[in-house]
Amino acid sequence: MSKKNMAQRNYVLRIPNTEEGEAFYKQLKTYLNTNSYALDRKATGNRTRPEYRNSFNTTMKEADSVRVYLQAKTPEGNKQLSHSDMMPSDMKPQPRKKFLGII
């Protein structure tokens, strides 16, 4: 897959990989509207094991922190939300109008 086709993944928040961070994540899941949204989390930190050296993520046991992504549930499956998807529609940038050349 080329870089152009890869989805831009913007994490919503980063939490420490501690007991307090795990408790926060569990509480966040309890308040999430699970009919419309899902959470995805990825481990971040040093990749000490050779088999993880070339990957984007590490294992949860070795992670320094955890990135949390918000996904919208759609009929085609979960869709990663970007920051622009989460902005109110009146704040989204409007498309540029074509210049007609009339002054």
VMD Tcl script that draws the C-alpha trace (Angstrom):
set ca {
  {0.00 0.00 0.00}
  {1.44 3.36 -0.98}
  {1.70 6.24 1.46}
  {-0.95 8.16 -0.49}
  {-3.56 5.47 0.15}
  {-2.83 5.05 3.86}
  {-5.47 6.57 6.13}
  {-4.32 9.40 8.33}
  {-4.78 8.19 11.89}
  {-5.14 10.98 14.42}
  {-5.24 9.83 18.00}
  {-7.73 11.51 20.29}
  {-5.63 11.24 23.41}
  {-2.55 9.61 24.84}
  {-2.64 8.09 28.30}
  {0.21 6.71 30.41}
  {0.53 2.94 30.55}
  {0.03 2.77 34.31}
  {-2.70 1.48 36.62}
  {-4.17 5.00 36.68}
  {-4.17 5.17 32.86}
  {-5.83 1.75 32.63}
  {-8.53 2.85 35.10}
  {-9.10 6.01 33.03}
  {-9.45 3.95 29.83}
  {-11.97 1.58 31.47}
  {-14.01 4.53 32.75}
  {-13.90 6.20 29.31}
  {-15.29 3.02 27.74}
  {-18.20 2.94 30.22}
  {-19.36 6.41 29.15}
  {-18.81 5.90 25.40}
  {-21.88 5.75 23.14}
  {-21.15 2.23 21.87}
  {-24.04 2.32 19.39}
  {-22.18 4.93 17.32}
  {-18.53 4.81 18.36}
  {-15.72 2.41 19.19}
  {-12.31 2.92 20.76}
  {-9.06 1.54 19.43}
  {-5.81 1.69 21.36}
  {-2.22 1.22 20.30}
  {0.89 0.86 22.44}
  {3.70 3.41 22.18}
  {7.22 3.07 23.52}
  {10.62 1.53 22.94}
  {10.59 -1.67 20.91}
  {13.00 -3.84 22.85}
  {12.14 -7.17 21.22}
  {13.72 -7.75 17.76}
  {10.46 -8.88 16.15}
  {8.89 -5.47 16.93}
  {11.81 -3.29 15.77}
  {10.24 -2.40 12.39}
  {6.64 -2.07 13.51}
  {4.66 1.04 14.43}
  {3.49 -0.36 17.77}
  {5.03 -2.22 20.66}
  {3.42 -4.63 23.13}
  {1.18 -3.30 25.90}
  {3.57 -4.73 28.52}
  {6.51 -2.71 27.13}
  {4.55 0.46 26.31}
  {5.30 3.82 27.92}
  {1.94 5.21 26.86}
  {-1.19 4.22 24.94}
  {-2.72 6.14 22.01}
  {-6.52 6.07 21.94}
  {-8.36 6.46 18.61}
  {-12.06 7.20 18.18}
  {-13.82 5.27 15.42}
  {-17.32 5.79 14.06}
  {-19.40 2.67 13.51}
  {-20.66 2.52 9.91}
  {-22.44 -0.20 7.89}
  {-19.08 -0.94 6.21}
  {-17.34 -1.31 9.58}
  {-15.52 1.05 11.92}
  {-14.15 4.22 10.31}
  {-11.28 6.18 11.78}
  {-12.30 9.73 12.60}
  {-9.90 12.56 11.81}
  {-9.76 15.89 13.61}
  {-11.75 17.56 10.81}
  {-14.54 14.94 11.20}
  {-14.87 15.89 14.86}
  {-15.11 19.65 14.21}
  {-18.56 21.27 14.12}
  {-19.73 21.80 10.53}
  {-19.74 25.59 10.86}
  {-16.02 25.52 11.75}
  {-14.97 23.31 8.82}
  {-13.08 25.16 6.08}
  {-15.28 26.01 3.14}
  {-14.16 25.03 -0.38}
  {-12.53 27.85 -2.35}
  {-14.66 29.53 -4.98}
  {-13.43 29.62 -8.55}
  {-12.14 32.95 -9.77}
  {-14.17 34.01 -12.79}
  {-11.75 36.70 -13.94}
  {-14.32 39.49 -13.67}
  {-13.20 42.53 -11.72}
}
mol new
graphics top color blue
foreach p $ca { graphics top sphere $p radius 0.5 }
foreach p [lrange $ca 0 end-1] q [lrange $ca 1 end] { graphics top cylinder $p $q radius 0.2 }
display resetview
